[in-house]
Amino acid sequence: MIASLSGRVTHLDENSLTLEISGVGFKVSVPKPLLQDAHVGQILSLHTYLVVRENELSLYGFPSLESRNLFVLLLGVDRVGPRLALALLSNLTPAALRAAVVNGHSAVISKVPGVGSKTAQKILLHLADRVLPAEGDELALQRQTSDGDGNDANRSTTGEGRRASPQGRSGRGKQDAGRHATGRARQSRPAHAPRRRCADQEMAGCGSLLCRSPRRSGSGRQRCLVLQGEGGNGVWP
């Protein structure tokens, strides 16, 4: 069995990297955080596990012995293969996974892509007596779950999260209704009669069409046209 490898990174793939050792390249599948930190030319040491199948030999590498041991334990769970076990260690740190198992937080495990609620329960049952808590596990779990909640919150406020709240929608609806009602009121308001120069102005030299002071003219006492147009009791000239 190949327990460890140490060499130079010569290639990075979507889920794996290639380590060159004495002119021989070994393709090793690794967790996402390790793959994201690696770069070509880097000298890297990995704890590895060789999965032997009928038509394939696959190497899986981990930055610590602890991670590799958890990977091996996960392979003992029904319906958990190497890829799903690697996905668990890509989304949860060893400390966070231990804390989730010790505290029975199946919801944390079921959030990993490809892990359903039934599989999460199987993982808890299988690892319950095989994993011991360590100092700092609870803090690691809290940090990881809070990071996940924060990402969800960010998504809800951007892109598809840009939806108006019910209060906002109702407020805008009230404003629109108010504008429509005002428009209808304006449309239903009778138009003013066409304004003409009243007889007061013509006869007495009034200086404004808006004058409301009665003046005497040769044809009798009259009020200005504006006052009559607003419903007063003036006389049309």
Secondary structure, DSSP 8 states (H G I E B T S, - for coil): ---EEEEEEEEE-SSEEEEEETTEEEEEE--HHHHHH--TT-EEEEEEEEEEETTEEEEEEESSHHHHHHHHHHHTSTT--HHHHHHHHHHS-HHHHHHHHHTT-HHHHHTSTT--HHHHHHHHHHHTTT----TTHHHHHHHHHHHHHHHHHHHHHSGGG----HHHHHHHHHHHHHHHHHHHHHHHS---------HHHHHH--S-TT----EEETTEEE--HHHHHTT-S----
